[in-house]
Amino acid sequence: MHVVIAGGGRVGAQTAAHLADDGHSATIIENHEPTANRVPESDLIEVVVGDAVSPDTLQKVSMEQADVFAALTGDTNANVAACYIAQTGVSSIKTVMRIGSDGEREYGGHEAIDAVVFPEAVGAENATEQ
């Protein structure tokens, strides 16, 4: 499986590392070069410095080879836009979008967004299940 990830910060980089640990490849798109340089090195992880809402950047990362597009930046609006642009380019791609608050879960009902994740809520849910 190949996953294109928008955002190379903590969530995006850790997601890519977990994917690589499981034998999957990932391409991270990060617009801030110092953040891109902090992504752990791996043969299965490629980092592209660019804007994930730019069709030119998405074209560079060979979106047609991706199975999933994960918009994992800390900016909900950018994540929505990136998912829409990703699905416009490759209608069969599955999209996952990070949200920043519980009030944004309704984005999961949008046509270009297959799933939403709220990392802080997952952590709280896991802590209370112990």
C-alpha positions as CSV (number, residue, x, y, z in Angstrom):
1,M,0.0,0.0,0.0
2,H,1.2,3.5,-0.8
3,V,-0.1,6.5,1.2
4,V,0.5,10.2,0.4
5,I,0.5,12.3,3.6
6,A,-0.1,16.0,3.7
7,G,1.8,17.3,6.7
8,G,5.2,16.2,8.0
9,G,4.8,17.3,11.6
10,R,4.4,15.0,14.6
11,V,1.2,13.3,13.4
12,G,2.2,12.9,9.7
13,A,5.8,11.8,10.4
14,Q,4.7,9.2,13.0
15,T,2.0,7.9,10.7
16,A,4.6,7.5,7.9
17,A,7.0,5.7,10.3
18,H,4.2,3.3,11.4
19,L,3.3,2.6,7.8
20,A,7.0,1.9,7.0
21,D,7.3,-0.4,10.0
22,D,4.4,-2.4,8.5
23,G,6.1,-2.5,5.1
24,H,4.0,0.2,3.4
25,S,5.4,3.2,1.5
26,A,4.6,6.8,2.1
27,T,5.2,10.1,0.5
28,I,5.0,13.1,2.9
29,I,4.2,16.6,1.5
30,E,5.4,19.3,3.9
31,N,5.6,23.0,3.0
32,H,8.0,24.0,5.8
33,E,11.5,22.8,4.9
34,P,12.9,22.6,8.5
35,T,9.9,20.4,9.4
36,A,10.4,18.2,6.3
37,N,14.1,17.7,7.3
38,R,13.0,16.3,10.7
39,V,11.0,13.4,9.1
40,P,12.7,10.1,10.0
41,E,14.7,8.6,7.1
42,S,13.5,5.4,5.6
43,D,13.7,3.6,2.3
44,L,9.9,3.5,2.4
45,I,9.4,7.2,3.1
46,E,9.8,10.0,0.6
47,V,9.5,13.6,1.6
48,V,8.5,16.4,-0.9
49,V,8.8,20.0,0.1
50,G,5.7,21.7,-1.3
51,D,2.1,22.8,-0.8
52,A,-0.4,19.9,-0.5
53,V,-3.2,22.0,-1.9
54,S,-1.2,22.8,-5.0
55,P,-2.2,20.6,-8.0
56,D,1.4,21.0,-9.2
57,T,2.8,19.4,-6.0
58,L,0.2,16.6,-6.1
59,Q,1.2,15.9,-9.6
60,K,4.9,15.6,-8.5
61,V,4.1,12.9,-6.0
62,S,2.4,10.5,-8.5
63,M,-1.0,10.5,-6.9
64,E,-2.3,7.9,-9.3
65,Q,0.0,5.4,-7.6
66,A,-1.4,6.1,-4.1
67,D,-4.1,4.0,-2.4
68,V,-4.8,6.6,0.3
69,F,-4.4,10.3,0.7
70,A,-4.1,11.4,4.4
71,A,-4.4,15.1,5.1
72,L,-2.8,15.3,8.5
73,T,-1.8,19.0,8.9
74,G,-2.8,21.0,11.9
75,D,-5.0,23.2,9.7
76,T,-8.5,21.7,9.2
77,N,-9.3,24.0,6.3
78,A,-6.1,23.1,4.4
79,N,-7.0,19.4,5.1
80,V,-10.4,19.7,3.6
81,A,-9.0,21.5,0.5
82,A,-6.3,18.9,0.1
83,C,-8.8,16.0,0.2
84,Y,-11.0,17.7,-2.4
85,I,-8.0,18.4,-4.7
86,A,-6.7,14.8,-4.2
87,Q,-10.0,13.3,-5.1
88,T,-10.4,15.6,-8.1
89,G,-7.1,14.2,-9.5
90,V,-7.7,10.6,-8.6
91,S,-11.4,9.8,-7.9
92,S,-10.7,6.3,-6.7
93,I,-8.3,7.3,-3.9
94,K,-9.4,7.0,-0.3
95,T,-9.1,10.1,1.8
96,V,-8.5,10.5,5.5
97,M,-8.6,13.9,7.1
98,R,-7.3,15.1,10.5
99,I,-9.6,17.4,12.4
100,G,-8.8,19.8,15.2
101,S,-11.9,19.5,17.4
102,D,-14.9,17.4,18.1
103,G,-17.1,20.0,16.5
104,E,-15.5,19.2,13.1
105,R,-16.5,15.5,12.9
106,E,-19.2,16.4,10.4
107,Y,-16.5,16.7,7.8
108,G,-16.6,12.9,7.6
109,G,-19.9,13.3,5.7
110,H,-18.4,15.2,2.8
111,E,-18.1,13.5,-0.6
112,A,-14.4,13.9,-0.9
113,I,-13.6,12.7,2.7
114,D,-13.8,9.0,3.5
115,A,-12.8,9.2,7.2
116,V,-11.8,11.8,9.8
117,V,-9.3,11.4,12.6
118,F,-9.0,13.4,15.8
119,P,-5.7,12.3,17.4
120,E,-6.4,14.0,20.7
121,A,-9.7,12.2,21.1
122,V,-8.2,8.8,20.2
123,G,-5.7,9.3,23.0
124,A,-8.3,10.2,25.5
125,E,-10.6,7.3,24.5
126,N,-7.7,4.9,24.8
127,A,-6.7,6.3,28.2
128,T,-10.2,5.8,29.6
129,E,-10.6,2.3,28.2
130,Q,-7.7,1.0,30.4
